[in-house]
Amino acid sequence: MTDNHNQSDDWGSAQAGQHFQPRTLHITKENKIIYRTVVWMLGATVLLSMVGIIGLSLFAREVPQALIALGSVAVGALGSLFTHSRY
């Protein structure tokens, strides 16, 4: 059985001196509405989780770890969107 797999397409076959460069997300008119919707939804998720955490803390209730994780993931996703976007 022969392997027709090209070794240069392999994940671990980067040559010495080559570095990974992430792609930049270019915002066009066609996908601007989707981009803004995602940013607004993630922002709302961050704000609602912060309000929930603070509200539960004020009433001396236990804050669920899922609420903290949800807010953290939303902040990370927003940071990733803002870092890789170019208008």
Protein Blocks (a to p, Z undefined) as FASTA:
>chain_A
ZZfbdfklpmklccehiacddddddddfklmmmmmmmmmmmmmmmmmmmmmmmmmmmnop
acdfklmmmmmmmmmmmmmmmmmgcZZ
